[in-house]
């Protein structure tokens, strides 16, 4: 809503692209053609949003049962496109279940944005683990620096 309000206040020709995650926003930006017109760019960027799947690995802040998944406060959880799909005490198991739910086998590239609480060595180990399970998928690990999320995953 804030972006639309800013657009409405601007004297310039502005479009708002409704991304819902960091990977979606980055993918949309990759579609931007600086010399293109606003409408064509907005259309291309909106189209790009549908090409990416987003996953998140974080820690549960409360005990809950949601979408058929039992979660204990403090456990590791996995979300696929915002939907809770996995929970457990082990980050690797949750990551594996999340990637399966995201159906990354059909993707060409997976980008693993690792958070502030993950070391580069841990991220590289996770990326190698993904490569071993999905040898036909290109996997990148990128420092995201995000708080609260061990990993944010973009798969396209």
Secondary structure as GFF3:
##gff-version 3
##sequence-region A 1 156
A	DSSP	alpha_helix	2	9	.	.	.	ID=ss1
A	DSSP	alpha_helix	22	30	.	.	.	ID=ss2
A	DSSP	alpha_helix	38	49	.	.	.	ID=ss3
A	DSSP	beta_strand	53	59	.	.	.	ID=ss4
A	DSSP	beta_strand	64	66	.	.	.	ID=ss5
A	DSSP	beta_strand	69	71	.	.	.	ID=ss6
A	DSSP	beta_strand	76	80	.	.	.	ID=ss7
A	DSSP	beta_strand	83	88	.	.	.	ID=ss8
A	DSSP	alpha_helix	91	102	.	.	.	ID=ss9
A	DSSP	three_ten_helix	104	106	.	.	.	ID=ss10
A	DSSP	beta_strand	109	114	.	.	.	ID=ss11
A	DSSP	alpha_helix	120	133	.	.	.	ID=ss12
A	DSSP	beta_strand	138	143	.	.	.	ID=ss13
A	DSSP	beta_strand	149	155	.	.	.	ID=ss14
###
